[in-house]
Amino acid sequence: MATHIRQPGGLGKDLDRAERRAAALAAIDEDWNPGDDDHGWTVDWQRHTYLTQLLDQSVRLTTITAGVTRHREDIGRWLAP
């Protein structure tokens, strides 16, 4: 699932279609966008979640460098100072 759909306006510019898309997603998982309507899930929140997933899979923090990805996000680059 693309990360942009959780951003305001991410379901499209056509408001009727966006509402239908939101309803379809809610029918599958009511928590598809648990943030408030103004913020949704931020990209940083998603990256943090992806980092947590890697750590839960016993990936060592010291091995997460630029180029290590999760769901096409370069977590290593994001994590680097």
mmCIF file as gemmi writes it, N, C-alpha and C atoms, coordinates in Angstrom:
data_model
loop_
_atom_site.group_PDB
_atom_site.id
_atom_site.type_symbol
_atom_site.label_atom_id
_atom_site.label_alt_id
_atom_site.label_comp_id
_atom_site.label_asym_id
_atom_site.label_entity_id
_atom_site.label_seq_id
_atom_site.pdbx_PDB_ins_code
_atom_site.Cartn_x
_atom_site.Cartn_y
_atom_site.Cartn_z
_atom_site.occupancy
_atom_site.B_iso_or_equiv
_atom_site.pdbx_formal_charge
_atom_site.auth_seq_id
_atom_site.auth_asym_id
_atom_site.pdbx_PDB_model_num
ATOM 1 N N . MET Axp A 1 ? 0.855 -1.174 0 1 0 ? 1 A 1
ATOM 2 C CA . MET Axp A 1 ? 0 0 0 1 0 ? 1 A 1
ATOM 3 C C . MET Axp A 1 ? 0.899 1.234 0 1 0 ? 1 A 1
ATOM 4 N N . ALA Axp A 2 ? 0.599 2.152 -0.838 1 0 ? 2 A 1
ATOM 5 C CA . ALA Axp A 2 ? 1.391 3.374 -0.921 1 0 ? 2 A 1
ATOM 6 C C . ALA Axp A 2 ? 1.235 4.207 0.344 1 0 ? 2 A 1
ATOM 7 N N . THR Axp A 3 ? 2.329 4.818 0.754 1 0 ? 3 A 1
ATOM 8 C CA . THR Axp A 3 ? 2.292 5.599 1.99 1 0 ? 3 A 1
ATOM 9 C C . THR Axp A 3 ? 1.486 6.872 1.841 1 0 ? 3 A 1
ATOM 10 N N . HIS Axp A 4 ? 1.363 7.392 0.639 1 0 ? 4 A 1
ATOM 11 C CA . HIS Axp A 4 ? 0.685 8.675 0.457 1 0 ? 4 A 1
ATOM 12 C C . HIS Axp A 4 ? -0.824 8.617 0.659 1 0 ? 4 A 1
ATOM 13 N N . ILE Axp A 5 ? -1.431 7.44 0.608 1 0 ? 5 A 1
ATOM 14 C CA . ILE Axp A 5 ? -2.896 7.403 0.732 1 0 ? 5 A 1
ATOM 15 C C . ILE Axp A 5 ? -3.366 7.787 2.12 1 0 ? 5 A 1
ATOM 16 N N . ARG Axp A 6 ? -2.477 7.713 3.099 1 0 ? 6 A 1
ATOM 17 C CA . ARG Axp A 6 ? -2.865 8.076 4.463 1 0 ? 6 A 1
ATOM 18 C C . ARG Axp A 6 ? -2.698 9.571 4.726 1 0 ? 6 A 1
ATOM 19 N N . GLN Axp A 7 ? -2.118 10.281 3.798 1 0 ? 7 A 1
ATOM 20 C CA . GLN Axp A 7 ? -1.948 11.725 3.952 1 0 ? 7 A 1
ATOM 21 C C . GLN Axp A 7 ? -3.232 12.424 3.548 1 0 ? 7 A 1
ATOM 22 N N . PRO Axp A 8 ? -3.457 13.619 4.088 1 0 ? 8 A 1
ATOM 23 C CA . PRO Axp A 8 ? -4.644 14.367 3.652 1 0 ? 8 A 1
ATOM 24 C C . PRO Axp A 8 ? -4.647 14.51 2.13 1 0 ? 8 A 1
ATOM 25 N N . GLY Axp A 9 ? -5.759 14.171 1.505 1 0 ? 9 A 1
ATOM 26 C CA . GLY Axp A 9 ? -5.873 14.243 0.052 1 0 ? 9 A 1
ATOM 27 C C . GLY Axp A 9 ? -5.263 13.069 -0.679 1 0 ? 9 A 1
ATOM 28 N N . GLY Axp A 10 ? -4.734 12.091 0.045 1 0 ? 10 A 1
ATOM 29 C CA . GLY Axp A 10 ? -4.042 10.97 -0.571 1 0 ? 10 A 1
ATOM 30 C C . GLY Axp A 10 ? -4.934 9.993 -1.308 1 0 ? 10 A 1
ATOM 31 N N . LEU Axp A 11 ? -6.235 10.077 -1.099 1 0 ? 11 A 1
ATOM 32 C CA . LEU Axp A 11 ? -7.162 9.176 -1.797 1 0 ? 11 A 1
ATOM 33 C C . LEU Axp A 11 ? -7.692 9.774 -3.088 1 0 ? 11 A 1
ATOM 34 N N . GLY Axp A 12 ? -7.17 10.911 -3.475 1 0 ? 12 A 1
ATOM 35 C CA . GLY Axp A 12 ? -7.563 11.542 -4.735 1 0 ? 12 A 1
ATOM 36 C C . GLY Axp A 12 ? -8.228 12.884 -4.532 1 0 ? 12 A 1
ATOM 37 N N . LYS Axp A 13 ? -8.247 13.655 -5.6 1 0 ? 13 A 1
ATOM 38 C CA . LYS Axp A 13 ? -8.816 15.002 -5.548 1 0 ? 13 A 1
ATOM 39 C C . LYS Axp A 13 ? -10.342 15.012 -5.65 1 0 ? 13 A 1
ATOM 40 N N . ASP Axp A 14 ? -10.889 13.973 -6.246 1 0 ? 14 A 1
ATOM 41 C CA . ASP Axp A 14 ? -12.339 13.853 -6.364 1 0 ? 14 A 1
ATOM 42 C C . ASP Axp A 14 ? -12.875 13.416 -5.001 1 0 ? 14 A 1
ATOM 43 N N . LEU Axp A 15 ? -13.558 14.314 -4.315 1 0 ? 15 A 1
ATOM 44 C CA . LEU Axp A 15 ? -13.989 14.045 -2.937 1 0 ? 15 A 1
ATOM 45 C C . LEU Axp A 15 ? -14.939 12.861 -2.824 1 0 ? 15 A 1
ATOM 46 N N . ASP Axp A 16 ? -15.855 12.71 -3.788 1 0 ? 16 A 1
ATOM 47 C CA . ASP Axp A 16 ? -16.776 11.567 -3.746 1 0 ? 16 A 1
ATOM 48 C C . ASP Axp A 16 ? -16.014 10.248 -3.881 1 0 ? 16 A 1
ATOM 49 N N . ARG Axp A 17 ? -15.089 10.204 -4.825 1 0 ? 17 A 1
ATOM 50 C CA . ARG Axp A 17 ? -14.294 8.991 -5.026 1 0 ? 17 A 1
ATOM 51 C C . ARG Axp A 17 ? -13.405 8.731 -3.805 1 0 ? 17 A 1
ATOM 52 N N . ALA Axp A 18 ? -12.842 9.788 -3.237 1 0 ? 18 A 1
ATOM 53 C CA . ALA Axp A 18 ? -12.004 9.636 -2.051 1 0 ? 18 A 1
ATOM 54 C C . ALA Axp A 18 ? -12.809 9.056 -0.886 1 0 ? 18 A 1
ATOM 55 N N . GLU Axp A 19 ? -14.044 9.513 -0.728 1 0 ? 19 A 1
ATOM 56 C CA . GLU Axp A 19 ? -14.909 8.971 0.331 1 0 ? 19 A 1
ATOM 57 C C . GLU Axp A 19 ? -15.215 7.498 0.094 1 0 ? 19 A 1
ATOM 58 N N . ARG Axp A 20 ? -15.476 7.134 -1.171 1 0 ? 20 A 1
ATOM 59 C CA . ARG Axp A 20 ? -15.737 5.722 -1.49 1 0 ? 20 A 1
ATOM 60 C C . ARG Axp A 20 ? -14.501 4.869 -1.206 1 0 ? 20 A 1
ATOM 61 N N . ARG Axp A 21 ? -13.326 5.394 -1.565 1 0 ? 21 A 1
ATOM 62 C CA . ARG Axp A 21 ? -12.089 4.659 -1.31 1 0 ? 21 A 1
ATOM 63 C C . ARG Axp A 21 ? -11.868 4.485 0.196 1 0 ? 21 A 1
ATOM 64 N N . ALA Axp A 22 ? -12.107 5.543 0.953 1 0 ? 22 A 1
ATOM 65 C CA . ALA Axp A 22 ? -11.94 5.468 2.407 1 0 ? 22 A 1
ATOM 66 C C . ALA Axp A 22 ? -12.91 4.446 2.997 1 0 ? 22 A 1
ATOM 67 N N . ALA Axp A 23 ? -14.137 4.437 2.513 1 0 ? 23 A 1
ATOM 68 C CA . ALA Axp A 23 ? -15.128 3.476 3.014 1 0 ? 23 A 1
ATOM 69 C C . ALA Axp A 23 ? -14.707 2.044 2.665 1 0 ? 23 A 1
ATOM 70 N N . ALA Axp A 24 ? -14.178 1.846 1.468 1 0 ? 24 A 1
ATOM 71 C CA . ALA Axp A 24 ? -13.734 0.508 1.062 1 0 ? 24 A 1
ATOM 72 C C . ALA Axp A 24 ? -12.568 0.047 1.937 1 0 ? 24 A 1
ATOM 73 N N . LEU Axp A 25 ? -11.624 0.945 2.219 1 0 ? 25 A 1
ATOM 74 C CA . LEU Axp A 25 ? -10.505 0.593 3.087 1 0 ? 25 A 1
ATOM 75 C C . LEU Axp A 25 ? -10.987 0.304 4.51 1 0 ? 25 A 1
ATOM 76 N N . ALA Axp A 26 ? -11.933 1.105 5.001 1 0 ? 26 A 1
ATOM 77 C CA . ALA Axp A 26 ? -12.474 0.899 6.35 1 0 ? 26 A 1
ATOM 78 C C . ALA Axp A 26 ? -13.218 -0.432 6.445 1 0 ? 26 A 1
ATOM 79 N N . ALA Axp A 27 ? -13.842 -0.869 5.341 1 0 ? 27 A 1
ATOM 80 C CA . ALA Axp A 27 ? -14.542 -2.153 5.343 1 0 ? 27 A 1
ATOM 81 C C . ALA Axp A 27 ? -13.556 -3.31 5.495 1 0 ? 27 A 1
ATOM 82 N N . ILE Axp A 28 ? -12.351 -3.12 4.985 1 0 ? 28 A 1
ATOM 83 C CA . ILE Axp A 28 ? -11.317 -4.15 5.101 1 0 ? 28 A 1
ATOM 84 C C . ILE Axp A 28 ? -10.669 -4.096 6.479 1 0 ? 28 A 1
ATOM 85 N N . ASP Axp A 29 ? -10.347 -2.857 6.926 1 0 ? 29 A 1
ATOM 86 C CA . ASP Axp A 29 ? -9.664 -2.671 8.212 1 0 ? 29 A 1
ATOM 87 C C . ASP Axp A 29 ? -10.011 -1.281 8.727 1 0 ? 29 A 1
ATOM 88 N N . GLU Axp A 30 ? -10.814 -1.232 9.772 1 0 ? 30 A 1
ATOM 89 C CA . GLU Axp A 30 ? -11.271 0.07 10.267 1 0 ? 30 A 1
ATOM 90 C C . GLU Axp A 30 ? -10.116 0.936 10.771 1 0 ? 30 A 1
ATOM 91 N N . ASP Axp A 31 ? -8.969 0.337 11.03 1 0 ? 31 A 1
ATOM 92 C CA . ASP Axp A 31 ? -7.806 1.091 11.487 1 0 ? 31 A 1
ATOM 93 C C . ASP Axp A 31 ? -6.816 1.382 10.366 1 0 ? 31 A 1
ATOM 94 N N . TRP Axp A 32 ? -7.267 1.388 9.117 1 0 ? 32 A 1
ATOM 95 C CA . TRP Axp A 32 ? -6.357 1.623 8.006 1 0 ? 32 A 1
ATOM 96 C C . TRP Axp A 32 ? -5.691 2.99 8.118 1 0 ? 32 A 1
ATOM 97 N N . ASN Axp A 33 ? -6.316 3.93 8.781 1 0 ? 33 A 1
ATOM 98 C CA . ASN Axp A 33 ? -5.748 5.261 8.962 1 0 ? 33 A 1
ATOM 99 C C . ASN Axp A 33 ? -6.122 5.759 10.353 1 0 ? 33 A 1
ATOM 100 N N . PRO Axp A 34 ? -5.422 5.285 11.389 1 0 ? 34 A 1
ATOM 101 C CA . PRO Axp A 34 ? -5.852 5.586 12.752 1 0 ? 34 A 1
ATOM 102 C C . PRO Axp A 34 ? -5.578 7.002 13.221 1 0 ? 34 A 1
ATOM 103 N N . GLY Axp A 35 ? -4.842 7.791 12.478 1 0 ? 35 A 1
ATOM 104 C CA . GLY Axp A 35 ? -4.581 9.164 12.889 1 0 ? 35 A 1
ATOM 105 C C . GLY Axp A 35 ? -5.818 10.026 12.718 1 0 ? 35 A 1
ATOM 106 N N . ASP Axp A 36 ? -5.717 11.269 13.152 1 0 ? 36 A 1
ATOM 107 C CA . ASP Axp A 36 ? -6.86 12.155 12.943 1 0 ? 36 A 1
ATOM 108 C C . ASP Axp A 36 ? -6.93 12.552 11.469 1 0 ? 36 A 1
ATOM 109 N N . ASP Axp A 37 ? -8.024 13.146 11.072 1 0 ? 37 A 1
ATOM 110 C CA . ASP Axp A 37 ? -8.235 13.474 9.664 1 0 ? 37 A 1
ATOM 111 C C . ASP Axp A 37 ? -7.249 14.502 9.133 1 0 ? 37 A 1
ATOM 112 N N . ASP Axp A 38 ? -6.637 15.291 10.013 1 0 ? 38 A 1
ATOM 113 C CA . ASP Axp A 38 ? -5.707 16.324 9.557 1 0 ? 38 A 1
ATOM 114 C C . ASP Axp A 38 ? -4.288 15.81 9.345 1 0 ? 38 A 1
ATOM 115 N N . HIS Axp A 39 ? -3.909 14.74 10.039 1 0 ? 39 A 1
ATOM 116 C CA . HIS Axp A 39 ? -2.525 14.301 9.98 1 0 ? 39 A 1
ATOM 117 C C . HIS Axp A 39 ? -2.326 12.878 9.461 1 0 ? 39 A 1
ATOM 118 N N . GLY Axp A 40 ? -3.228 11.981 9.762 1 0 ? 40 A 1
ATOM 119 C CA . GLY Axp A 40 ? -3.045 10.604 9.317 1 0 ? 40 A 1
ATOM 120 C C . GLY Axp A 40 ? -1.765 10.009 9.887 1 0 ? 40 A 1
ATOM 121 N N . TRP Axp A 41 ? -1.274 8.956 9.265 1 0 ? 41 A 1
ATOM 122 C CA . TRP Axp A 41 ? -0.006 8.365 9.672 1 0 ? 41 A 1
ATOM 123 C C . TRP Axp A 41 ? 1.098 9.119 8.97 1 0 ? 41 A 1
ATOM 124 N N . THR Axp A 42 ? 1.983 9.734 9.709 1 0 ? 42 A 1
ATOM 125 C CA . THR Axp A 42 ? 3.073 10.476 9.091 1 0 ? 42 A 1
ATOM 126 C C . THR Axp A 42 ? 4.09 9.512 8.49 1 0 ? 42 A 1
ATOM 127 N N . VAL Axp A 43 ? 4.886 9.987 7.57 1 0 ? 43 A 1
ATOM 128 C CA . VAL Axp A 43 ? 5.923 9.163 6.955 1 0 ? 43 A 1
ATOM 129 C C . VAL Axp A 43 ? 6.928 8.735 8.02 1 0 ? 43 A 1
ATOM 130 N N . ASP Axp A 44 ? 7.297 9.639 8.931 1 0 ? 44 A 1
ATOM 131 C CA . ASP Axp A 44 ? 8.227 9.264 9.997 1 0 ? 44 A 1
ATOM 132 C C . ASP Axp A 44 ? 7.648 8.161 10.875 1 0 ? 44 A 1
ATOM 133 N N . TRP Axp A 45 ? 6.339 8.224 11.149 1 0 ? 45 A 1
ATOM 134 C CA . TRP Axp A 45 ? 5.708 7.174 11.95 1 0 ? 45 A 1
ATOM 135 C C . TRP Axp A 45 ? 5.825 5.838 11.226 1 0 ? 45 A 1
ATOM 136 N N . GLN Axp A 46 ? 5.591 5.845 9.911 1 0 ? 46 A 1
ATOM 137 C CA . GLN Axp A 46 ? 5.672 4.611 9.131 1 0 ? 46 A 1
ATOM 138 C C . GLN Axp A 46 ? 7.099 4.073 9.121 1 0 ? 46 A 1
ATOM 139 N N . ARG Axp A 47 ? 8.074 4.964 8.949 1 0 ? 47 A 1
ATOM 140 C CA . ARG Axp A 47 ? 9.473 4.519 8.945 1 0 ? 47 A 1
ATOM 141 C C . ARG Axp A 47 ? 9.854 3.931 10.298 1 0 ? 47 A 1
ATOM 142 N N . HIS Axp A 48 ? 9.393 4.551 11.362 1 0 ? 48 A 1
ATOM 143 C CA . HIS Axp A 48 ? 9.648 4.023 12.698 1 0 ? 48 A 1
ATOM 144 C C . HIS Axp A 48 ? 9.062 2.614 12.823 1 0 ? 48 A 1
ATOM 145 N N . THR Axp A 49 ? 7.852 2.436 12.312 1 0 ? 49 A 1
ATOM 146 C CA . THR Axp A 49 ? 7.211 1.121 12.342 1 0 ? 49 A 1
ATOM 147 C C . THR Axp A 49 ? 8.023 0.106 11.55 1 0 ? 49 A 1
ATOM 148 N N . TYR Axp A 50 ? 8.518 0.5 10.385 1 0 ? 50 A 1
ATOM 149 C CA . TYR Axp A 50 ? 9.332 -0.409 9.564 1 0 ? 50 A 1
ATOM 150 C C . TYR Axp A 50 ? 10.628 -0.77 10.293 1 0 ? 50 A 1
ATOM 151 N N . LEU Axp A 51 ? 11.233 0.199 10.968 1 0 ? 51 A 1
ATOM 152 C CA . LEU Axp A 51 ? 12.438 -0.073 11.745 1 0 ? 51 A 1
ATOM 153 C C . LEU Axp A 51 ? 12.122 -1.077 12.85 1 0 ? 51 A 1
ATOM 154 N N . THR Axp A 52 ? 11.016 -0.872 13.526 1 0 ? 52 A 1
ATOM 155 C CA . THR Axp A 52 ? 10.597 -1.802 14.584 1 0 ? 52 A 1
ATOM 156 C C . THR Axp A 52 ? 10.406 -3.21 14.028 1 0 ? 52 A 1
ATOM 157 N N . GLN Axp A 53 ? 9.816 -3.314 12.837 1 0 ? 53 A 1
ATOM 158 C CA . GLN Axp A 53 ? 9.622 -4.627 12.214 1 0 ? 53 A 1
ATOM 159 C C . GLN Axp A 53 ? 10.959 -5.307 11.956 1 0 ? 53 A 1
ATOM 160 N N . LEU Axp A 54 ? 11.929 -4.549 11.463 1 0 ? 54 A 1
ATOM 161 C CA . LEU Axp A 54 ? 13.254 -5.128 11.222 1 0 ? 54 A 1
ATOM 162 C C . LEU Axp A 54 ? 13.878 -5.617 12.527 1 0 ? 54 A 1
ATOM 163 N N . LEU Axp A 55 ? 13.786 -4.805 13.567 1 0 ? 55 A 1
ATOM 164 C CA . LEU Axp A 55 ? 14.357 -5.194 14.856 1 0 ? 55 A 1
ATOM 165 C C . LEU Axp A 55 ? 13.643 -6.407 15.431 1 0 ? 55 A 1
ATOM 166 N N . ASP Axp A 56 ? 12.331 -6.496 15.218 1 0 ? 56 A 1
ATOM 167 C CA . ASP Axp A 56 ? 11.571 -7.665 15.681 1 0 ? 56 A 1
ATOM 168 C C . ASP Axp A 56 ? 11.994 -8.944 14.962 1 0 ? 56 A 1
ATOM 169 N N . GLN Axp A 57 ? 12.595 -8.786 13.778 1 0 ? 57 A 1
ATOM 170 C CA . GLN Axp A 57 ? 13.066 -9.949 13.019 1 0 ? 57 A 1
ATOM 171 C C . GLN Axp A 57 ? 14.531 -10.264 13.336 1 0 ? 57 A 1
ATOM 172 N N . SER Axp A 58 ? 14.998 -9.714 14.455 1 0 ? 58 A 1
ATOM 173 C CA . SER Axp A 58 ? 16.369 -9.935 14.936 1 0 ? 58 A 1
ATOM 174 C C . SER Axp A 58 ? 17.445 -9.298 14.07 1 0 ? 58 A 1
ATOM 175 N N . VAL Axp A 59 ? 17.077 -8.308 13.278 1 0 ? 59 A 1
ATOM 176 C CA . VAL Axp A 59 ? 18.079 -7.551 12.534 1 0 ? 59 A 1
ATOM 177 C C . VAL Axp A 59 ? 18.76 -6.628 13.541 1 0 ? 59 A 1
ATOM 178 N N . ARG Axp A 60 ? 20.084 -6.638 13.546 1 0 ? 60 A 1
ATOM 179 C CA . ARG Axp A 60 ? 20.818 -5.804 14.503 1 0 ? 60 A 1
ATOM 180 C C . ARG Axp A 60 ? 20.818 -4.351 14.035 1 0 ? 60 A 1
ATOM 181 N N . LEU Axp A 61 ? 20.659 -3.456 14.989 1 0 ? 61 A 1
ATOM 182 C CA . LEU Axp A 61 ? 20.622 -2.025 14.682 1 0 ? 61 A 1
ATOM 183 C C . LEU Axp A 61 ? 21.887 -1.587 13.957 1 0 ? 61 A 1
ATOM 184 N N . THR Axp A 62 ? 23.032 -2.144 14.324 1 0 ? 62 A 1
ATOM 185 C CA . THR Axp A 62 ? 24.302 -1.749 13.699 1 0 ? 62 A 1
ATOM 186 C C . THR Axp A 62 ? 24.395 -2.173 12.239 1 0 ? 62 A 1
ATOM 187 N N . THR Axp A 63 ? 23.524 -3.095 11.803 1 0 ? 63 A 1
ATOM 188 C CA . THR Axp A 63 ? 23.557 -3.524 10.395 1 0 ? 63 A 1
ATOM 189 C C . THR Axp A 63 ? 22.554 -2.765 9.532 1 0 ? 63 A 1
ATOM 190 N N . ILE Axp A 64 ? 21.78 -1.891 10.155 1 0 ? 64 A 1
ATOM 191 C CA . ILE Axp A 64 ? 20.803 -1.122 9.387 1 0 ? 64 A 1
ATOM 192 C C . ILE Axp A 64 ? 21.477 0.171 8.92 1 0 ? 64 A 1
ATOM 193 N N . THR Axp A 65 ? 22.05 0.087 7.726 1 0 ? 65 A 1
ATOM 194 C CA . THR Axp A 65 ? 22.755 1.214 7.13 1 0 ? 65 A 1
ATOM 195 C C . THR Axp A 65 ? 22.048 1.616 5.844 1 0 ? 65 A 1
ATOM 196 N N . ALA Axp A 66 ? 22.509 2.697 5.236 1 0 ? 66 A 1
ATOM 197 C CA . ALA Axp A 66 ? 21.905 3.153 3.975 1 0 ? 66 A 1
ATOM 198 C C . ALA Axp A 66 ? 21.81 1.985 3.002 1 0 ? 66 A 1
ATOM 199 N N . GLY Axp A 67 ? 20.653 1.841 2.403 1 0 ? 67 A 1
ATOM 200 C CA . GLY Axp A 67 ? 20.411 0.757 1.463 1 0 ? 67 A 1
ATOM 201 C C . GLY Axp A 67 ? 19.577 -0.373 2.042 1 0 ? 67 A 1
ATOM 202 N N . VAL Axp A 68 ? 19.446 -0.421 3.373 1 0 ? 68 A 1
ATOM 203 C CA . VAL Axp A 68 ? 18.584 -1.426 4.005 1 0 ? 68 A 1
ATOM 204 C C . VAL Axp A 68 ? 17.155 -0.904 3.923 1 0 ? 68 A 1
ATOM 205 N N . THR Axp A 69 ? 16.296 -1.645 3.242 1 0 ? 69 A 1
ATOM 206 C CA . THR Axp A 69 ? 14.938 -1.171 2.994 1 0 ? 69 A 1
ATOM 207 C C . THR Axp A 69 ? 13.895 -2.069 3.633 1 0 ? 69 A 1
ATOM 208 N N . ARG Axp A 70 ? 12.745 -1.482 3.818 1 0 ? 70 A 1
ATOM 209 C CA . ARG Axp A 70 ? 11.551 -2.203 4.275 1 0 ? 70 A 1
ATOM 210 C C . ARG Axp A 70 ? 10.39 -1.553 3.538 1 0 ? 70 A 1
ATOM 211 N N . HIS Axp A 71 ? 9.624 -2.334 2.814 1 0 ? 71 A 1
ATOM 212 C CA . HIS Axp A 71 ? 8.508 -1.806 2.018 1 0 ? 71 A 1
ATOM 213 C C . HIS Axp A 71 ? 8.981 -0.65 1.118 1 0 ? 71 A 1
ATOM 214 N N . ARG Axp A 72 ? 10.124 -0.835 0.504 1 0 ? 72 A 1
ATOM 215 C CA . ARG Axp A 72 ? 10.734 0.121 -0.431 1 0 ? 72 A 1
ATOM 216 C C . ARG Axp A 72 ? 11.2 1.416 0.217 1 0 ? 72 A 1
ATOM 217 N N . GLU Axp A 73 ? 11.159 1.518 1.523 1 0 ? 73 A 1
ATOM 218 C CA . GLU Axp A 73 ? 11.668 2.687 2.237 1 0 ? 73 A 1
ATOM 219 C C . GLU Axp A 73 ? 13.093 2.399 2.677 1 0 ? 73 A 1
ATOM 220 N N . ASP Axp A 74 ? 14.021 3.313 2.378 1 0 ? 74 A 1
ATOM 221 C CA . ASP Axp A 74 ? 15.407 3.152 2.8 1 0 ? 74 A 1
ATOM 222 C C . ASP Axp A 74 ? 15.514 3.529 4.271 1 0 ? 74 A 1
ATOM 223 N N . ILE Axp A 75 ? 15.306 2.544 5.133 1 0 ? 75 A 1
ATOM 224 C CA . ILE Axp A 75 ? 15.292 2.758 6.566 1 0 ? 75 A 1
ATOM 225 C C . ILE Axp A 75 ? 16.683 3.144 7.069 1 0 ? 75 A 1
ATOM 226 N N . GLY Axp A 76 ? 17.706 2.544 6.489 1 0 ? 76 A 1
ATOM 227 C CA . GLY Axp A 76 ? 19.066 2.875 6.889 1 0 ? 76 A 1
ATOM 228 C C . GLY Axp A 76 ? 19.408 4.328 6.645 1 0 ? 76 A 1
ATOM 229 N N . ARG Axp A 77 ? 19.012 4.851 5.501 1 0 ? 77 A 1
ATOM 230 C CA . ARG Axp A 77 ? 19.264 6.261 5.197 1 0 ? 77 A 1
ATOM 231 C C . ARG Axp A 77 ? 18.476 7.165 6.131 1 0 ? 77 A 1
ATOM 232 N N . TRP Axp A 78 ? 17.233 6.792 6.429 1 0 ? 78 A 1
ATOM 233 C CA . TRP Axp A 78 ? 16.396 7.587 7.325 1 0 ? 78 A 1
ATOM 234 C C . TRP Axp A 78 ? 16.972 7.576 8.733 1 0 ? 78 A 1
ATOM 235 N N . LEU Axp A 79 ? 17.505 6.442 9.159 1 0 ? 79 A 1
ATOM 236 C CA . LEU Axp A 79 ? 18.02 6.285 10.506 1 0 ? 79 A 1
ATOM 237 C C . LEU Axp A 79 ? 19.343 7.024 10.705 1 0 ? 79 A 1
ATOM 238 N N . ALA Axp A 80 ? 20.133 7.171 9.645 1 0 ? 80 A 1
ATOM 239 C CA . ALA Axp A 80 ? 21.45 7.806 9.759 1 0 ? 80 A 1
ATOM 240 C C . ALA Axp A 80 ? 21.344 9.26 10.176 1 0 ? 80 A 1
ATOM 241 N N . PRO Axp A 81 ? 22.28 9.716 11.029 1 0 ? 81 A 1
ATOM 242 C CA . PRO Axp A 81 ? 22.247 11.124 11.468 1 0 ? 81 A 1
ATOM 243 C C . PRO Axp A 81 ? 22.571 12.067 10.337 1 0 ? 81 A 1
